[in-house]
């Protein structure tokens, strides 16, 4: 709507300011509504263990705060983005579908008064449909979208493999951010920091994929990243320890899918693995924990844990590290990994 009225620089400024202002203005009202609806977050109690993290005080804290994040992002993109751009369209669809999935999951948890919401299989199926639709659409309407930036090599055209590759990236990113959302401010802070470095990364990778990026309007993805950065910072105003509201799956599933879809659209998925290393570590810790438990149960007759608790942020909590220290250290690690991704992007290859 505003694209015909404002210059590109002013549009990006609006994308930076608007979500933050919306969050500050609408956040208190949303929290009051969620409390009135008794939309409290069910807390999964950890098994008894030495130095087990005590999250009993968080019982009843409103969830579904992701409505504030995703709503701010979508409104900003609708106002400042070029909706005719296929990259923008794809990111919008993936974000809306995964946000709706997360909302249903949060709603199921609240109504059942349980930490078990939508089944894992159903989640994967819906995520896969959204990712598949995005991948097929881009493959058909965007020639050159199959080019992927590879560190130390250059640009590699993966052809039809782009479709399964896109599914893997979007689904993996969505679930990885979802698993990271377990401590006050952890997921929102890490996503915000990742967005800052992702913006700089896109600027470097645009030179790698100059023709395809400019042809498809890859610069439009900056609107999404800036809006996401601003929305996450605004949400942190209320989500910082002690949190007044949680983003829930409504926010975490959609934020992860959004980062994954931006990586797919910009050909930067391999760099996202480094940039989002904290998210990758969180997801891998769960897979290792589950795999090791099943292996030892089959081998020794009883299941054993590789980590004290998974995802890995709980492992450090059970080791006696205070929640706020875990969160801030994960933020620091995200910033370091962001710098590493930028350094990798400087090596284009021969």
KEDRENVO-624897 format. One record per residue (C-alpha): y, z, x; residue number from 1; residue in one letter. Coordinates in Angstrom, 1 decimal. Example, Ala and Ser with C-alpha at 12.3 -4.5 7.8 and 13.67 -1.06 7.14 Angstrom:
! residues 2
{north->-4.5 | up->7.8 | east->12.3 | n->1 | res->A}
{north->-1.1 | up->7.1 | east->13.7 | n->2 | res->S}
END
This chain:
! residues 350
{north->0.0 | up->0.0 | east->0.0 | n->1 | res->X}
{north->2.4 | up->0.9 | east->2.8 | n->2 | res->X}
{north->1.3 | up->-1.8 | east->5.1 | n->3 | res->X}
{north->3.8 | up->-4.3 | east->3.8 | n->4 | res->X}
{north->6.7 | up->-1.7 | east->3.9 | n->5 | res->X}
{north->6.3 | up->0.0 | east->7.3 | n->6 | res->X}
{north->5.8 | up->-1.1 | east->10.9 | n->7 | res->X}
{north->2.4 | up->-0.4 | east->12.6 | n->8 | res->X}
{north->3.9 | up->2.5 | east->14.5 | n->9 | res->X}
{north->5.2 | up->4.1 | east->11.4 | n->10 | res->X}
{north->1.9 | up->3.6 | east->9.6 | n->11 | res->X}
{north->0.1 | up->5.4 | east->12.4 | n->12 | res->X}
{north->2.7 | up->8.2 | east->12.2 | n->13 | res->X}
{north->2.1 | up->8.6 | east->8.5 | n->14 | res->X}
{north->-1.7 | up->8.6 | east->9.1 | n->15 | res->X}
{north->-1.1 | up->11.5 | east->11.6 | n->16 | res->X}
{north->1.2 | up->13.6 | east->9.5 | n->17 | res->X}
{north->0.0 | up->13.1 | east->5.9 | n->18 | res->X}
{north->-3.6 | up->14.6 | east->6.1 | n->19 | res->X}
{north->-2.3 | up->17.7 | east->7.9 | n->20 | res->X}
{north->0.5 | up->18.2 | east->5.3 | n->21 | res->X}
{north->-2.0 | up->17.6 | east->2.4 | n->22 | res->X}
{north->-4.4 | up->20.1 | east->4.0 | n->23 | res->X}
{north->-1.8 | up->22.8 | east->4.3 | n->24 | res->X}
{north->-0.4 | up->22.3 | east->0.8 | n->25 | res->X}
{north->-3.7 | up->21.8 | east->-1.1 | n->26 | res->X}
{north->-6.0 | up->24.1 | east->1.0 | n->27 | res->X}
{north->-5.0 | up->27.4 | east->-0.6 | n->28 | res->X}
{north->-5.3 | up->26.0 | east->-4.1 | n->29 | res->X}
{north->-8.7 | up->24.5 | east->-3.4 | n->30 | res->X}
{north->-10.0 | up->27.8 | east->-1.9 | n->31 | res->X}
{north->-8.8 | up->29.7 | east->-5.0 | n->32 | res->X}
{north->-10.6 | up->27.1 | east->-7.3 | n->33 | res->X}
{north->-13.8 | up->27.3 | east->-5.3 | n->34 | res->X}
{north->-13.7 | up->31.1 | east->-5.4 | n->35 | res->X}
{north->-13.1 | up->31.0 | east->-9.1 | n->36 | res->X}
{north->-16.1 | up->28.7 | east->-9.5 | n->37 | res->X}
{north->-18.1 | up->31.1 | east->-7.3 | n->38 | res->X}
{north->-18.9 | up->28.2 | east->-5.0 | n->39 | res->X}
{north->-20.0 | up->30.5 | east->-2.2 | n->40 | res->X}
{north->-22.0 | up->29.3 | east->0.8 | n->41 | res->X}
{north->-25.7 | up->30.6 | east->0.7 | n->42 | res->X}
{north->-26.4 | up->32.0 | east->4.2 | n->43 | res->X}
{north->-29.9 | up->31.5 | east->5.6 | n->44 | res->X}
{north->-31.0 | up->34.8 | east->7.1 | n->45 | res->X}
{north->-32.4 | up->34.6 | east->10.6 | n->46 | res->X}
{north->-35.7 | up->36.2 | east->11.3 | n->47 | res->X}
{north->-35.5 | up->39.6 | east->12.8 | n->48 | res->X}
{north->-34.9 | up->39.2 | east->16.5 | n->49 | res->X}
{north->-33.2 | up->41.1 | east->19.3 | n->50 | res->X}
{north->-29.4 | up->40.4 | east->19.3 | n->51 | res->X}
{north->-29.8 | up->38.2 | east->16.2 | n->52 | res->X}
{north->-26.5 | up->36.8 | east->15.0 | n->53 | res->X}
{north->-25.2 | up->38.7 | east->12.0 | n->54 | res->X}
{north->-23.6 | up->36.4 | east->9.5 | n->55 | res->X}
{north->-24.0 | up->38.6 | east->6.4 | n->56 | res->X}
{north->-20.2 | up->38.9 | east->6.2 | n->57 | res->X}
{north->-20.0 | up->35.2 | east->5.5 | n->58 | res->X}
{north->-22.0 | up->35.4 | east->2.3 | n->59 | res->X}
{north->-19.9 | up->34.2 | east->-0.6 | n->60 | res->X}
{north->-17.4 | up->32.3 | east->1.5 | n->61 | res->X}
{north->-16.4 | up->29.2 | east->-0.4 | n->62 | res->X}
{north->-18.0 | up->25.9 | east->0.7 | n->63 | res->X}
{north->-17.3 | up->22.3 | east->-0.3 | n->64 | res->X}
{north->-14.1 | up->22.4 | east->1.8 | n->65 | res->X}
{north->-15.1 | up->19.0 | east->3.0 | n->66 | res->X}
{north->-13.4 | up->17.7 | east->-0.2 | n->67 | res->X}
{north->-10.1 | up->18.6 | east->1.4 | n->68 | res->X}
{north->-11.0 | up->16.7 | east->4.6 | n->69 | res->X}
{north->-12.5 | up->13.6 | east->3.1 | n->70 | res->X}
{north->-10.0 | up->13.5 | east->0.3 | n->71 | res->X}
{north->-7.1 | up->13.6 | east->2.8 | n->72 | res->X}
{north->-8.7 | up->10.9 | east->5.0 | n->73 | res->X}
{north->-9.5 | up->8.5 | east->2.1 | n->74 | res->X}
{north->-6.0 | up->8.8 | east->0.6 | n->75 | res->X}
{north->-4.4 | up->8.2 | east->3.9 | n->76 | res->X}
{north->-6.5 | up->5.1 | east->4.7 | n->77 | res->X}
{north->-5.9 | up->3.7 | east->1.2 | n->78 | res->X}
{north->-2.1 | up->4.1 | east->1.8 | n->79 | res->X}
{north->-1.9 | up->3.0 | east->5.4 | n->80 | res->X}
{north->-4.9 | up->0.8 | east->6.1 | n->81 | res->X}
{north->-5.6 | up->-2.9 | east->5.5 | n->82 | res->X}
{north->-8.2 | up->-2.7 | east->2.7 | n->83 | res->X}
{north->-8.9 | up->-6.4 | east->3.1 | n->84 | res->X}
{north->-10.4 | up->-5.7 | east->6.6 | n->85 | res->X}
{north->-14.2 | up->-5.7 | east->6.5 | n->86 | res->X}
{north->-14.3 | up->-2.9 | east->9.1 | n->87 | res->X}
{north->-12.1 | up->-0.7 | east->7.0 | n->88 | res->X}
{north->-14.2 | up->-1.6 | east->3.9 | n->89 | res->X}
{north->-17.4 | up->-0.7 | east->5.6 | n->90 | res->X}
{north->-16.2 | up->2.6 | east->6.9 | n->91 | res->X}
{north->-14.8 | up->3.5 | east->3.5 | n->92 | res->X}
{north->-18.1 | up->2.8 | east->1.7 | n->93 | res->X}
{north->-20.2 | up->4.8 | east->4.2 | n->94 | res->X}
{north->-17.8 | up->7.7 | east->4.1 | n->95 | res->X}
{north->-17.7 | up->7.9 | east->0.3 | n->96 | res->X}
{north->-21.4 | up->7.6 | east->-0.1 | n->97 | res->X}
{north->-22.2 | up->10.3 | east->2.4 | n->98 | res->X}
{north->-19.5 | up->12.5 | east->1.1 | n->99 | res->X}
{north->-21.0 | up->12.2 | east->-2.4 | n->100 | res->X}
{north->-24.5 | up->13.0 | east->-1.0 | n->101 | res->X}
{north->-23.1 | up->16.0 | east->0.8 | n->102 | res->X}
{north->-21.4 | up->17.2 | east->-2.4 | n->103 | res->X}
{north->-24.7 | up->16.9 | east->-4.4 | n->104 | res->X}
{north->-26.4 | up->18.9 | east->-1.6 | n->105 | res->X}
{north->-23.7 | up->21.6 | east->-1.7 | n->106 | res->X}
{north->-23.8 | up->21.7 | east->-5.5 | n->107 | res->X}
{north->-27.6 | up->22.1 | east->-5.5 | n->108 | res->X}
{north->-27.4 | up->25.0 | east->-3.0 | n->109 | res->X}
{north->-24.8 | up->26.8 | east->-5.0 | n->110 | res->X}
{north->-26.6 | up->26.4 | east->-8.3 | n->111 | res->X}
{north->-29.9 | up->27.4 | east->-6.9 | n->112 | res->X}
{north->-28.4 | up->30.2 | east->-4.8 | n->113 | res->X}
{north->-30.4 | up->28.9 | east->-1.9 | n->114 | res->X}
{north->-29.9 | up->27.3 | east->1.4 | n->115 | res->X}
{north->-32.2 | up->24.5 | east->0.3 | n->116 | res->X}
{north->-30.4 | up->21.6 | east->-1.4 | n->117 | res->X}
{north->-31.2 | up->17.9 | east->-1.6 | n->118 | res->X}
{north->-34.5 | up->17.2 | east->0.1 | n->119 | res->X}
{north->-34.5 | up->15.8 | east->3.6 | n->120 | res->X}
{north->-36.3 | up->12.7 | east->2.6 | n->121 | res->X}
{north->-33.8 | up->12.0 | east->-0.1 | n->122 | res->X}
{north->-30.9 | up->12.5 | east->2.3 | n->123 | res->X}
{north->-32.3 | up->10.1 | east->4.8 | n->124 | res->X}
{north->-33.0 | up->7.5 | east->2.1 | n->125 | res->X}
{north->-29.4 | up->7.6 | east->0.8 | n->126 | res->X}
{north->-27.9 | up->7.6 | east->4.3 | n->127 | res->X}
{north->-30.2 | up->4.6 | east->5.2 | n->128 | res->X}
{north->-29.0 | up->2.6 | east->2.1 | n->129 | res->X}
{north->-25.4 | up->3.2 | east->3.0 | n->130 | res->X}
{north->-25.9 | up->2.3 | east->6.6 | n->131 | res->X}
{north->-28.0 | up->-0.7 | east->5.7 | n->132 | res->X}
{north->-25.4 | up->-2.0 | east->3.3 | n->133 | res->X}
{north->-22.7 | up->-1.6 | east->6.0 | n->134 | res->X}
{north->-24.8 | up->-3.3 | east->8.7 | n->135 | res->X}
{north->-25.8 | up->-6.3 | east->6.6 | n->136 | res->X}
{north->-22.2 | up->-6.8 | east->5.3 | n->137 | res->X}
{north->-20.8 | up->-6.7 | east->8.8 | n->138 | res->X}
{north->-23.5 | up->-8.9 | east->10.2 | n->139 | res->X}
{north->-22.7 | up->-11.6 | east->7.5 | n->140 | res->X}
{north->-18.9 | up->-11.5 | east->7.4 | n->141 | res->X}
{north->-18.0 | up->-10.6 | east->11.0 | n->142 | res->X}
{north->-19.3 | up->-13.1 | east->13.7 | n->143 | res->X}
{north->-19.4 | up->-11.3 | east->17.0 | n->144 | res->X}
{north->-19.9 | up->-7.9 | east->15.5 | n->145 | res->X}
{north->-23.3 | up->-7.8 | east->17.3 | n->146 | res->X}
{north->-21.6 | up->-7.4 | east->20.6 | n->147 | res->X}
{north->-22.1 | up->-3.9 | east->22.1 | n->148 | res->X}
{north->-20.2 | up->-2.5 | east->25.1 | n->149 | res->X}
{north->-22.7 | up->-1.2 | east->27.8 | n->150 | res->X}
{north->-21.5 | up->1.0 | east->30.6 | n->151 | res->X}
{north->-21.7 | up->-0.5 | east->34.1 | n->152 | res->X}
{north->-22.7 | up->-3.9 | east->32.5 | n->153 | res->X}
{north->-20.2 | up->-5.3 | east->30.1 | n->154 | res->X}
{north->-20.8 | up->-6.7 | east->26.7 | n->155 | res->X}
{north->-24.3 | up->-7.4 | east->25.4 | n->156 | res->X}
{north->-25.0 | up->-9.4 | east->22.2 | n->157 | res->X}
{north->-28.0 | up->-7.8 | east->20.5 | n->158 | res->X}
{north->-28.2 | up->-10.3 | east->17.7 | n->159 | res->X}
{north->-30.2 | up->-9.3 | east->14.6 | n->160 | res->X}
{north->-31.1 | up->-6.0 | east->16.3 | n->161 | res->X}
{north->-27.6 | up->-4.9 | east->15.3 | n->162 | res->X}
{north->-28.9 | up->-4.0 | east->11.9 | n->163 | res->X}
{north->-31.5 | up->-1.4 | east->12.9 | n->164 | res->X}
{north->-29.2 | up->-0.3 | east->15.7 | n->165 | res->X}
{north->-26.4 | up->0.4 | east->13.2 | n->166 | res->X}
{north->-28.8 | up->2.3 | east->11.0 | n->167 | res->X}
{north->-29.9 | up->4.5 | east->13.9 | n->168 | res->X}
{north->-26.3 | up->5.2 | east->14.9 | n->169 | res->X}
{north->-24.9 | up->6.0 | east->11.5 | n->170 | res->X}
{north->-27.8 | up->8.1 | east->10.3 | n->171 | res->X}
{north->-28.1 | up->9.9 | east->13.6 | n->172 | res->X}
{north->-24.4 | up->10.7 | east->13.8 | n->173 | res->X}
{north->-24.2 | up->11.9 | east->10.2 | n->174 | res->X}
{north->-27.1 | up->14.4 | east->10.7 | n->175 | res->X}
{north->-26.0 | up->15.5 | east->14.1 | n->176 | res->X}
{north->-22.5 | up->16.5 | east->12.9 | n->177 | res->X}
{north->-24.2 | up->18.2 | east->9.9 | n->178 | res->X}
{north->-26.3 | up->20.3 | east->12.2 | n->179 | res->X}
{north->-23.3 | up->21.2 | east->14.3 | n->180 | res->X}
{north->-21.6 | up->22.7 | east->11.3 | n->181 | res->X}
{north->-22.9 | up->26.3 | east->11.6 | n->182 | res->X}
{north->-20.1 | up->28.4 | east->13.0 | n->183 | res->X}
{north->-16.4 | up->28.9 | east->12.0 | n->184 | res->X}
{north->-14.4 | up->26.0 | east->13.3 | n->185 | res->X}
{north->-17.2 | up->24.4 | east->15.4 | n->186 | res->X}
{north->-17.7 | up->21.1 | east->13.7 | n->187 | res->X}
{north->-14.1 | up->20.5 | east->12.7 | n->188 | res->X}
{north->-12.8 | up->21.3 | east->16.2 | n->189 | res->X}
{north->-15.4 | up->19.2 | east->17.9 | n->190 | res->X}
{north->-14.7 | up->16.2 | east->15.6 | n->191 | res->X}
{north->-11.0 | up->16.5 | east->16.1 | n->192 | res->X}
{north->-11.3 | up->16.6 | east->19.9 | n->193 | res->X}
{north->-13.8 | up->13.7 | east->19.8 | n->194 | res->X}
{north->-11.3 | up->11.7 | east->17.7 | n->195 | res->X}
{north->-8.6 | up->12.1 | east->20.4 | n->196 | res->X}
{north->-10.8 | up->10.7 | east->23.1 | n->197 | res->X}
{north->-12.3 | up->8.1 | east->20.7 | n->198 | res->X}
{north->-8.8 | up->6.7 | east->20.2 | n->199 | res->X}
{north->-8.3 | up->6.3 | east->24.0 | n->200 | res->X}
{north->-11.8 | up->4.9 | east->24.3 | n->201 | res->X}
{north->-11.1 | up->2.2 | east->21.7 | n->202 | res->X}
{north->-8.0 | up->1.2 | east->23.6 | n->203 | res->X}
{north->-10.1 | up->0.6 | east->26.8 | n->204 | res->X}
{north->-12.9 | up->-1.1 | east->25.0 | n->205 | res->X}
{north->-10.6 | up->-3.5 | east->23.2 | n->206 | res->X}
{north->-10.1 | up->-5.2 | east->26.5 | n->207 | res->X}
{north->-13.9 | up->-5.5 | east->26.9 | n->208 | res->X}
{north->-14.3 | up->-7.2 | east->23.5 | n->209 | res->X}
{north->-10.9 | up->-8.8 | east->23.3 | n->210 | res->X}
{north->-11.8 | up->-11.8 | east->21.2 | n->211 | res->X}
{north->-14.1 | up->-10.1 | east->18.7 | n->212 | res->X}
{north->-11.9 | up->-7.0 | east->18.4 | n->213 | res->X}
{north->-8.7 | up->-8.7 | east->17.7 | n->214 | res->X}
{north->-10.3 | up->-11.2 | east->15.4 | n->215 | res->X}
{north->-11.8 | up->-8.5 | east->13.2 | n->216 | res->X}
{north->-8.8 | up->-6.2 | east->13.5 | n->217 | res->X}
{north->-10.5 | up->-3.4 | east->15.4 | n->218 | res->X}
{north->-7.1 | up->-1.8 | east->15.7 | n->219 | res->X}
{north->-7.4 | up->-0.7 | east->12.1 | n->220 | res->X}
{north->-10.1 | up->1.8 | east->13.1 | n->221 | res->X}
{north->-7.3 | up->3.8 | east->14.8 | n->222 | res->X}
{north->-6.0 | up->4.6 | east->11.3 | n->223 | res->X}
{north->-9.4 | up->6.2 | east->10.4 | n->224 | res->X}
{north->-9.5 | up->8.2 | east->13.7 | n->225 | res->X}
{north->-5.9 | up->9.4 | east->13.5 | n->226 | res->X}
{north->-6.4 | up->10.5 | east->9.8 | n->227 | res->X}
{north->-9.7 | up->12.2 | east->10.7 | n->228 | res->X}
{north->-8.1 | up->14.0 | east->13.6 | n->229 | res->X}
{north->-5.2 | up->15.2 | east->11.4 | n->230 | res->X}
{north->-7.4 | up->16.2 | east->8.5 | n->231 | res->X}
{north->-9.8 | up->18.2 | east->10.7 | n->232 | res->X}
{north->-6.8 | up->20.1 | east->12.4 | n->233 | res->X}
{north->-5.4 | up->20.9 | east->8.9 | n->234 | res->X}
{north->-8.8 | up->22.1 | east->7.8 | n->235 | res->X}
{north->-9.1 | up->24.3 | east->10.9 | n->236 | res->X}
{north->-6.1 | up->26.2 | east->9.6 | n->237 | res->X}
{north->-8.4 | up->27.7 | east->7.0 | n->238 | res->X}
{north->-11.8 | up->27.3 | east->8.8 | n->239 | res->X}
{north->-10.9 | up->29.1 | east->12.0 | n->240 | res->X}
{north->-12.7 | up->32.5 | east->12.5 | n->241 | res->X}
{north->-12.9 | up->34.3 | east->10.2 | n->242 | res->X}
{north->-13.3 | up->31.2 | east->8.0 | n->243 | res->X}
{north->-11.8 | up->31.3 | east->4.5 | n->244 | res->X}
{north->-13.7 | up->28.1 | east->3.6 | n->245 | res->X}
{north->-16.6 | up->26.0 | east->4.9 | n->246 | res->X}
{north->-16.7 | up->22.2 | east->4.9 | n->247 | res->X}
{north->-20.3 | up->22.2 | east->3.8 | n->248 | res->X}
{north->-22.4 | up->19.0 | east->3.8 | n->249 | res->X}
{north->-19.6 | up->17.4 | east->1.8 | n->250 | res->X}
{north->-17.6 | up->17.2 | east->5.0 | n->251 | res->X}
{north->-20.1 | up->17.3 | east->7.8 | n->252 | res->X}
{north->-22.4 | up->14.5 | east->6.6 | n->253 | res->X}
{north->-19.4 | up->12.2 | east->5.9 | n->254 | res->X}
{north->-17.5 | up->13.0 | east->9.1 | n->255 | res->X}
{north->-20.7 | up->12.2 | east->11.1 | n->256 | res->X}
{north->-21.3 | up->9.0 | east->9.2 | n->257 | res->X}
{north->-17.6 | up->8.0 | east->9.7 | n->258 | res->X}
{north->-17.8 | up->8.5 | east->13.4 | n->259 | res->X}
{north->-21.0 | up->6.5 | east->13.5 | n->260 | res->X}
{north->-19.6 | up->3.6 | east->11.4 | n->261 | res->X}
{north->-16.5 | up->3.4 | east->13.6 | n->262 | res->X}
{north->-18.7 | up->3.3 | east->16.7 | n->263 | res->X}
{north->-20.8 | up->0.5 | east->15.1 | n->264 | res->X}
{north->-17.7 | up->-1.5 | east->14.1 | n->265 | res->X}
{north->-16.1 | up->-1.2 | east->17.5 | n->266 | res->X}
{north->-19.3 | up->-1.8 | east->19.6 | n->267 | res->X}
{north->-18.9 | up->1.6 | east->21.2 | n->268 | res->X}
{north->-22.0 | up->3.3 | east->20.0 | n->269 | res->X}
{north->-23.5 | up->3.8 | east->23.5 | n->270 | res->X}
{north->-20.2 | up->5.6 | east->24.5 | n->271 | res->X}
{north->-20.4 | up->7.8 | east->21.3 | n->272 | res->X}
{north->-23.6 | up->9.3 | east->22.7 | n->273 | res->X}
{north->-21.6 | up->10.6 | east->25.6 | n->274 | res->X}
{north->-18.4 | up->11.4 | east->23.7 | n->275 | res->X}
{north->-20.4 | up->13.2 | east->21.0 | n->276 | res->X}
{north->-22.7 | up->14.9 | east->23.5 | n->277 | res->X}
{north->-22.3 | up->18.2 | east->21.7 | n->278 | res->X}
{north->-23.5 | up->16.7 | east->18.4 | n->279 | res->X}
{north->-26.4 | up->15.0 | east->20.3 | n->280 | res->X}
{north->-27.4 | up->18.3 | east->21.9 | n->281 | res->X}
{north->-27.4 | up->20.1 | east->18.5 | n->282 | res->X}
{north->-29.6 | up->17.4 | east->17.0 | n->283 | res->X}
{north->-32.0 | up->17.3 | east->20.0 | n->284 | res->X}
{north->-32.3 | up->21.1 | east->20.0 | n->285 | res->X}
{north->-33.6 | up->21.0 | east->16.4 | n->286 | res->X}
{north->-36.1 | up->18.3 | east->17.2 | n->287 | res->X}
{north->-37.3 | up->20.1 | east->20.3 | n->288 | res->X}
{north->-37.6 | up->23.3 | east->18.5 | n->289 | res->X}
{north->-39.6 | up->21.8 | east->15.6 | n->290 | res->X}
{north->-41.8 | up->19.7 | east->17.9 | n->291 | res->X}
{north->-42.5 | up->22.6 | east->20.3 | n->292 | res->X}
{north->-43.4 | up->24.9 | east->17.4 | n->293 | res->X}
{north->-45.8 | up->22.4 | east->16.0 | n->294 | res->X}
{north->-47.4 | up->21.6 | east->19.4 | n->295 | res->X}
{north->-47.9 | up->25.3 | east->20.3 | n->296 | res->X}
{north->-49.3 | up->26.1 | east->16.9 | n->297 | res->X}
{north->-51.9 | up->23.4 | east->17.3 | n->298 | res->X}
{north->-52.5 | up->24.3 | east->20.9 | n->299 | res->X}
{north->-52.5 | up->28.1 | east->20.8 | n->300 | res->X}
{north->-53.0 | up->28.9 | east->17.2 | n->301 | res->X}
{north->-49.5 | up->30.2 | east->16.7 | n->302 | res->X}
{north->-46.1 | up->28.5 | east->16.8 | n->303 | res->X}
{north->-43.7 | up->29.4 | east->19.6 | n->304 | res->X}
{north->-40.0 | up->28.7 | east->19.9 | n->305 | res->X}
{north->-38.4 | up->26.8 | east->22.7 | n->306 | res->X}
{north->-35.0 | up->28.2 | east->21.9 | n->307 | res->X}
{north->-34.1 | up->31.6 | east->20.5 | n->308 | res->X}
{north->-32.9 | up->29.8 | east->17.4 | n->309 | res->X}
{north->-31.9 | up->26.2 | east->16.6 | n->310 | res->X}
{north->-29.5 | up->24.5 | east->16.4 | n->311 | res->X}
{north->-28.5 | up->25.4 | east->19.9 | n->312 | res->X}
{north->-25.2 | up->27.2 | east->19.0 | n->313 | res->X}
{north->-27.4 | up->29.9 | east->17.4 | n->314 | res->X}
{north->-29.4 | up->30.1 | east->20.6 | n->315 | res->X}
{north->-26.3 | up->31.2 | east->22.5 | n->316 | res->X}
{north->-25.4 | up->33.6 | east->19.7 | n->317 | res->X}
{north->-28.8 | up->35.3 | east->19.9 | n->318 | res->X}
{north->-28.2 | up->35.5 | east->23.6 | n->319 | res->X}
{north->-25.3 | up->37.8 | east->23.0 | n->320 | res->X}
{north->-22.4 | up->35.3 | east->23.2 | n->321 | res->X}
{north->-19.7 | up->36.1 | east->20.5 | n->322 | res->X}
{north->-19.3 | up->33.4 | east->17.9 | n->323 | res->X}
{north->-15.7 | up->32.6 | east->18.9 | n->324 | res->X}
{north->-16.7 | up->32.1 | east->22.5 | n->325 | res->X}
{north->-19.5 | up->29.7 | east->21.6 | n->326 | res->X}
{north->-17.1 | up->27.7 | east->19.5 | n->327 | res->X}
{north->-14.4 | up->27.5 | east->22.1 | n->328 | res->X}
{north->-16.8 | up->26.6 | east->24.9 | n->329 | res->X}
{north->-18.3 | up->23.8 | east->22.8 | n->330 | res->X}
{north->-14.8 | up->22.5 | east->22.3 | n->331 | res->X}
{north->-14.3 | up->22.6 | east->26.0 | n->332 | res->X}
{north->-17.6 | up->20.7 | east->26.6 | n->333 | res->X}
{north->-16.5 | up->18.1 | east->24.0 | n->334 | res->X}
{north->-13.3 | up->17.5 | east->25.9 | n->335 | res->X}
{north->-15.1 | up->17.2 | east->29.2 | n->336 | res->X}
{north->-17.6 | up->14.7 | east->27.7 | n->337 | res->X}
{north->-14.6 | up->12.8 | east->26.2 | n->338 | res->X}
{north->-13.2 | up->12.4 | east->29.7 | n->339 | res->X}
{north->-16.6 | up->11.3 | east->31.0 | n->340 | res->X}
{north->-16.8 | up->8.6 | east->28.3 | n->341 | res->X}
{north->-13.3 | up->7.4 | east->29.3 | n->342 | res->X}
{north->-14.4 | up->7.2 | east->32.9 | n->343 | res->X}
{north->-17.5 | up->5.2 | east->31.9 | n->344 | res->X}
{north->-15.3 | up->2.8 | east->30.0 | n->345 | res->X}
{north->-13.4 | up->2.1 | east->33.2 | n->346 | res->X}
{north->-16.5 | up->0.5 | east->34.7 | n->347 | res->X}
{north->-16.9 | up->-2.8 | east->32.9 | n->348 | res->X}
{north->-19.6 | up->-4.1 | east->35.2 | n->349 | res->X}
{north->-19.7 | up->-7.6 | east->36.8 | n->350 | res->X}
END
